[in-house]
Amino acid sequence: PDAMLPVRPSDGDLISGSSDYMPEYYDEFPEESPCIIVPTPVEEPEVNEEMEEVVNSS
């Protein structure tokens, strides 16, 4: 199962006993997050728009 998860090499250890990193990591890649897209598919476009605005503002 870990092979199909978009986990960074450094975050590989966290997947074993810490799922707190997943929301943060998926916050950058909501399209790859099954946890976020499944329960709240409406937030997917909203998050993308907000992130784009923040990046443009910076």
Phi and psi restraints in degrees (range 20) as a CNS / XPLOR table:
assign (resid 1 and name C) (resid 2 and name N)
       (resid 2 and name CA) (resid 2 and name C) 1.0 -65.8 20.0 2
assign (resid 2 and name N) (resid 2 and name CA)
       (resid 2 and name C) (resid 3 and name N) 1.0 -26.8 20.0 2
assign (resid 2 and name C) (resid 3 and name N)
       (resid 3 and name CA) (resid 3 and name C) 1.0 -62.0 20.0 2
assign (resid 3 and name N) (resid 3 and name CA)
       (resid 3 and name C) (resid 4 and name N) 1.0 -34.6 20.0 2
assign (resid 3 and name C) (resid 4 and name N)
       (resid 4 and name CA) (resid 4 and name C) 1.0 -85.4 20.0 2
assign (resid 4 and name N) (resid 4 and name CA)
       (resid 4 and name C) (resid 5 and name N) 1.0 -8.2 20.0 2
assign (resid 4 and name C) (resid 5 and name N)
       (resid 5 and name CA) (resid 5 and name C) 1.0 -89.6 20.0 2
assign (resid 5 and name N) (resid 5 and name CA)
       (resid 5 and name C) (resid 6 and name N) 1.0 132.2 20.0 2
assign (resid 5 and name C) (resid 6 and name N)
       (resid 6 and name CA) (resid 6 and name C) 1.0 -74.9 20.0 2
assign (resid 6 and name N) (resid 6 and name CA)
       (resid 6 and name C) (resid 7 and name N) 1.0 75.1 20.0 2
assign (resid 6 and name C) (resid 7 and name N)
       (resid 7 and name CA) (resid 7 and name C) 1.0 -108.0 20.0 2
assign (resid 7 and name N) (resid 7 and name CA)
       (resid 7 and name C) (resid 8 and name N) 1.0 136.1 20.0 2
assign (resid 7 and name C) (resid 8 and name N)
       (resid 8 and name CA) (resid 8 and name C) 1.0 -71.6 20.0 2
assign (resid 8 and name N) (resid 8 and name CA)
       (resid 8 and name C) (resid 9 and name N) 1.0 155.3 20.0 2
assign (resid 8 and name C) (resid 9 and name N)
       (resid 9 and name CA) (resid 9 and name C) 1.0 -55.6 20.0 2
assign (resid 9 and name N) (resid 9 and name CA)
       (resid 9 and name C) (resid 10 and name N) 1.0 -39.8 20.0 2
assign (resid 9 and name C) (resid 10 and name N)
       (resid 10 and name CA) (resid 10 and name C) 1.0 -74.6 20.0 2
assign (resid 10 and name N) (resid 10 and name CA)
       (resid 10 and name C) (resid 11 and name N) 1.0 -26.2 20.0 2
assign (resid 10 and name C) (resid 11 and name N)
       (resid 11 and name CA) (resid 11 and name C) 1.0 -90.1 20.0 2
assign (resid 11 and name N) (resid 11 and name CA)
       (resid 11 and name C) (resid 12 and name N) 1.0 2.2 20.0 2
assign (resid 11 and name C) (resid 12 and name N)
       (resid 12 and name CA) (resid 12 and name C) 1.0 -59.8 20.0 2
assign (resid 12 and name N) (resid 12 and name CA)
       (resid 12 and name C) (resid 13 and name N) 1.0 -36.2 20.0 2
assign (resid 12 and name C) (resid 13 and name N)
       (resid 13 and name CA) (resid 13 and name C) 1.0 -73.3 20.0 2
assign (resid 13 and name N) (resid 13 and name CA)
       (resid 13 and name C) (resid 14 and name N) 1.0 -32.9 20.0 2
assign (resid 13 and name C) (resid 14 and name N)
       (resid 14 and name CA) (resid 14 and name C) 1.0 -66.3 20.0 2
assign (resid 14 and name N) (resid 14 and name CA)
       (resid 14 and name C) (resid 15 and name N) 1.0 -29.0 20.0 2
assign (resid 14 and name C) (resid 15 and name N)
       (resid 15 and name CA) (resid 15 and name C) 1.0 -64.3 20.0 2
assign (resid 15 and name N) (resid 15 and name CA)
       (resid 15 and name C) (resid 16 and name N) 1.0 -21.5 20.0 2
assign (resid 15 and name C) (resid 16 and name N)
       (resid 16 and name CA) (resid 16 and name C) 1.0 -69.0 20.0 2
assign (resid 16 and name N) (resid 16 and name CA)
       (resid 16 and name C) (resid 17 and name N) 1.0 -46.1 20.0 2
assign (resid 16 and name C) (resid 17 and name N)
       (resid 17 and name CA) (resid 17 and name C) 1.0 -136.6 20.0 2
assign (resid 17 and name N) (resid 17 and name CA)
       (resid 17 and name C) (resid 18 and name N) 1.0 6.7 20.0 2
assign (resid 17 and name C) (resid 18 and name N)
       (resid 18 and name CA) (resid 18 and name C) 1.0 -134.4 20.0 2
assign (resid 18 and name N) (resid 18 and name CA)
       (resid 18 and name C) (resid 19 and name N) 1.0 113.9 20.0 2
assign (resid 18 and name C) (resid 19 and name N)
       (resid 19 and name CA) (resid 19 and name C) 1.0 -99.6 20.0 2
assign (resid 19 and name N) (resid 19 and name CA)
       (resid 19 and name C) (resid 20 and name N) 1.0 4.1 20.0 2
assign (resid 19 and name C) (resid 20 and name N)
       (resid 20 and name CA) (resid 20 and name C) 1.0 -68.8 20.0 2
assign (resid 20 and name N) (resid 20 and name CA)
       (resid 20 and name C) (resid 21 and name N) 1.0 -27.9 20.0 2
assign (resid 20 and name C) (resid 21 and name N)
       (resid 21 and name CA) (resid 21 and name C) 1.0 -70.9 20.0 2
assign (resid 21 and name N) (resid 21 and name CA)
       (resid 21 and name C) (resid 22 and name N) 1.0 -25.0 20.0 2
assign (resid 21 and name C) (resid 22 and name N)
       (resid 22 and name CA) (resid 22 and name C) 1.0 -61.2 20.0 2
assign (resid 22 and name N) (resid 22 and name CA)
       (resid 22 and name C) (resid 23 and name N) 1.0 -49.3 20.0 2
assign (resid 22 and name C) (resid 23 and name N)
       (resid 23 and name CA) (resid 23 and name C) 1.0 -58.5 20.0 2
assign (resid 23 and name N) (resid 23 and name CA)
       (resid 23 and name C) (resid 24 and name N) 1.0 -41.2 20.0 2
assign (resid 23 and name C) (resid 24 and name N)
       (resid 24 and name CA) (resid 24 and name C) 1.0 -67.1 20.0 2
assign (resid 24 and name N) (resid 24 and name CA)
       (resid 24 and name C) (resid 25 and name N) 1.0 -45.9 20.0 2
assign (resid 24 and name C) (resid 25 and name N)
       (resid 25 and name CA) (resid 25 and name C) 1.0 -66.3 20.0 2
assign (resid 25 and name N) (resid 25 and name CA)
       (resid 25 and name C) (resid 26 and name N) 1.0 -44.0 20.0 2
assign (resid 25 and name C) (resid 26 and name N)
       (resid 26 and name CA) (resid 26 and name C) 1.0 -71.5 20.0 2
assign (resid 26 and name N) (resid 26 and name CA)
       (resid 26 and name C) (resid 27 and name N) 1.0 -19.5 20.0 2
assign (resid 26 and name C) (resid 27 and name N)
       (resid 27 and name CA) (resid 27 and name C) 1.0 -62.4 20.0 2
assign (resid 27 and name N) (resid 27 and name CA)
       (resid 27 and name C) (resid 28 and name N) 1.0 -30.1 20.0 2
assign (resid 27 and name C) (resid 28 and name N)
       (resid 28 and name CA) (resid 28 and name C) 1.0 -83.5 20.0 2
assign (resid 28 and name N) (resid 28 and name CA)
       (resid 28 and name C) (resid 29 and name N) 1.0 -28.2 20.0 2
assign (resid 28 and name C) (resid 29 and name N)
       (resid 29 and name CA) (resid 29 and name C) 1.0 -127.9 20.0 2
assign (resid 29 and name N) (resid 29 and name CA)
       (resid 29 and name C) (resid 30 and name N) 1.0 68.4 20.0 2
assign (resid 29 and name C) (resid 30 and name N)
       (resid 30 and name CA) (resid 30 and name C) 1.0 -61.5 20.0 2
assign (resid 30 and name N) (resid 30 and name CA)
       (resid 30 and name C) (resid 31 and name N) 1.0 -27.3 20.0 2
assign (resid 30 and name C) (resid 31 and name N)
       (resid 31 and name CA) (resid 31 and name C) 1.0 -69.6 20.0 2
assign (resid 31 and name N) (resid 31 and name CA)
       (resid 31 and name C) (resid 32 and name N) 1.0 -22.5 20.0 2
assign (resid 31 and name C) (resid 32 and name N)
       (resid 32 and name CA) (resid 32 and name C) 1.0 -97.2 20.0 2
assign (resid 32 and name N) (resid 32 and name CA)
       (resid 32 and name C) (resid 33 and name N) 1.0 2.4 20.0 2
assign (resid 32 and name C) (resid 33 and name N)
       (resid 33 and name CA) (resid 33 and name C) 1.0 -97.7 20.0 2
assign (resid 33 and name N) (resid 33 and name CA)
       (resid 33 and name C) (resid 34 and name N) 1.0 104.9 20.0 2
assign (resid 33 and name C) (resid 34 and name N)
       (resid 34 and name CA) (resid 34 and name C) 1.0 -68.2 20.0 2
assign (resid 34 and name N) (resid 34 and name CA)
       (resid 34 and name C) (resid 35 and name N) 1.0 -26.9 20.0 2
assign (resid 34 and name C) (resid 35 and name N)
       (resid 35 and name CA) (resid 35 and name C) 1.0 -72.0 20.0 2
assign (resid 35 and name N) (resid 35 and name CA)
       (resid 35 and name C) (resid 36 and name N) 1.0 -36.0 20.0 2
assign (resid 35 and name C) (resid 36 and name N)
       (resid 36 and name CA) (resid 36 and name C) 1.0 -86.9 20.0 2
assign (resid 36 and name N) (resid 36 and name CA)
       (resid 36 and name C) (resid 37 and name N) 1.0 -41.4 20.0 2
assign (resid 36 and name C) (resid 37 and name N)
       (resid 37 and name CA) (resid 37 and name C) 1.0 -69.5 20.0 2
assign (resid 37 and name N) (resid 37 and name CA)
       (resid 37 and name C) (resid 38 and name N) 1.0 -38.3 20.0 2
assign (resid 37 and name C) (resid 38 and name N)
       (resid 38 and name CA) (resid 38 and name C) 1.0 -65.1 20.0 2
assign (resid 38 and name N) (resid 38 and name CA)
       (resid 38 and name C) (resid 39 and name N) 1.0 -55.4 20.0 2
assign (resid 38 and name C) (resid 39 and name N)
       (resid 39 and name CA) (resid 39 and name C) 1.0 -72.5 20.0 2
assign (resid 39 and name N) (resid 39 and name CA)
       (resid 39 and name C) (resid 40 and name N) 1.0 -35.2 20.0 2
assign (resid 39 and name C) (resid 40 and name N)
       (resid 40 and name CA) (resid 40 and name C) 1.0 -136.2 20.0 2
assign (resid 40 and name N) (resid 40 and name CA)
       (resid 40 and name C) (resid 41 and name N) 1.0 78.2 20.0 2
assign (resid 40 and name C) (resid 41 and name N)
       (resid 41 and name CA) (resid 41 and name C) 1.0 -69.7 20.0 2
assign (resid 41 and name N) (resid 41 and name CA)
       (resid 41 and name C) (resid 42 and name N) 1.0 -18.8 20.0 2
assign (resid 41 and name C) (resid 42 and name N)
       (resid 42 and name CA) (resid 42 and name C) 1.0 -74.8 20.0 2
assign (resid 42 and name N) (resid 42 and name CA)
       (resid 42 and name C) (resid 43 and name N) 1.0 -27.1 20.0 2
assign (resid 42 and name C) (resid 43 and name N)
       (resid 43 and name CA) (resid 43 and name C) 1.0 -77.6 20.0 2
assign (resid 43 and name N) (resid 43 and name CA)
       (resid 43 and name C) (resid 44 and name N) 1.0 -16.1 20.0 2
assign (resid 43 and name C) (resid 44 and name N)
       (resid 44 and name CA) (resid 44 and name C) 1.0 -57.7 20.0 2
assign (resid 44 and name N) (resid 44 and name CA)
       (resid 44 and name C) (resid 45 and name N) 1.0 -54.2 20.0 2
assign (resid 44 and name C) (resid 45 and name N)
       (resid 45 and name CA) (resid 45 and name C) 1.0 -66.7 20.0 2
assign (resid 45 and name N) (resid 45 and name CA)
       (resid 45 and name C) (resid 46 and name N) 1.0 -35.1 20.0 2
assign (resid 45 and name C) (resid 46 and name N)
       (resid 46 and name CA) (resid 46 and name C) 1.0 -63.3 20.0 2
assign (resid 46 and name N) (resid 46 and name CA)
       (resid 46 and name C) (resid 47 and name N) 1.0 -45.2 20.0 2
assign (resid 46 and name C) (resid 47 and name N)
       (resid 47 and name CA) (resid 47 and name C) 1.0 -62.4 20.0 2
assign (resid 47 and name N) (resid 47 and name CA)
       (resid 47 and name C) (resid 48 and name N) 1.0 -41.6 20.0 2
assign (resid 47 and name C) (resid 48 and name N)
       (resid 48 and name CA) (resid 48 and name C) 1.0 -63.2 20.0 2
assign (resid 48 and name N) (resid 48 and name CA)
       (resid 48 and name C) (resid 49 and name N) 1.0 -42.9 20.0 2
assign (resid 48 and name C) (resid 49 and name N)
       (resid 49 and name CA) (resid 49 and name C) 1.0 -65.1 20.0 2
assign (resid 49 and name N) (resid 49 and name CA)
       (resid 49 and name C) (resid 50 and name N) 1.0 -44.1 20.0 2
assign (resid 49 and name C) (resid 50 and name N)
       (resid 50 and name CA) (resid 50 and name C) 1.0 -62.8 20.0 2
assign (resid 50 and name N) (resid 50 and name CA)
       (resid 50 and name C) (resid 51 and name N) 1.0 -44.2 20.0 2
assign (resid 50 and name C) (resid 51 and name N)
       (resid 51 and name CA) (resid 51 and name C) 1.0 -63.0 20.0 2
assign (resid 51 and name N) (resid 51 and name CA)
       (resid 51 and name C) (resid 52 and name N) 1.0 -40.5 20.0 2
assign (resid 51 and name C) (resid 52 and name N)
       (resid 52 and name CA) (resid 52 and name C) 1.0 -64.6 20.0 2
assign (resid 52 and name N) (resid 52 and name CA)
       (resid 52 and name C) (resid 53 and name N) 1.0 -40.6 20.0 2
assign (resid 52 and name C) (resid 53 and name N)
       (resid 53 and name CA) (resid 53 and name C) 1.0 -64.7 20.0 2
assign (resid 53 and name N) (resid 53 and name CA)
       (resid 53 and name C) (resid 54 and name N) 1.0 -41.9 20.0 2
assign (resid 53 and name C) (resid 54 and name N)
       (resid 54 and name CA) (resid 54 and name C) 1.0 -62.5 20.0 2
assign (resid 54 and name N) (resid 54 and name CA)
       (resid 54 and name C) (resid 55 and name N) 1.0 -42.9 20.0 2
assign (resid 54 and name C) (resid 55 and name N)
       (resid 55 and name CA) (resid 55 and name C) 1.0 -64.4 20.0 2
assign (resid 55 and name N) (resid 55 and name CA)
       (resid 55 and name C) (resid 56 and name N) 1.0 -40.9 20.0 2
assign (resid 55 and name C) (resid 56 and name N)
       (resid 56 and name CA) (resid 56 and name C) 1.0 -67.4 20.0 2
assign (resid 56 and name N) (resid 56 and name CA)
       (resid 56 and name C) (resid 57 and name N) 1.0 -38.2 20.0 2
assign (resid 56 and name C) (resid 57 and name N)
       (resid 57 and name CA) (resid 57 and name C) 1.0 -63.9 20.0 2
assign (resid 57 and name N) (resid 57 and name CA)
       (resid 57 and name C) (resid 58 and name N) 1.0 -38.3 20.0 2
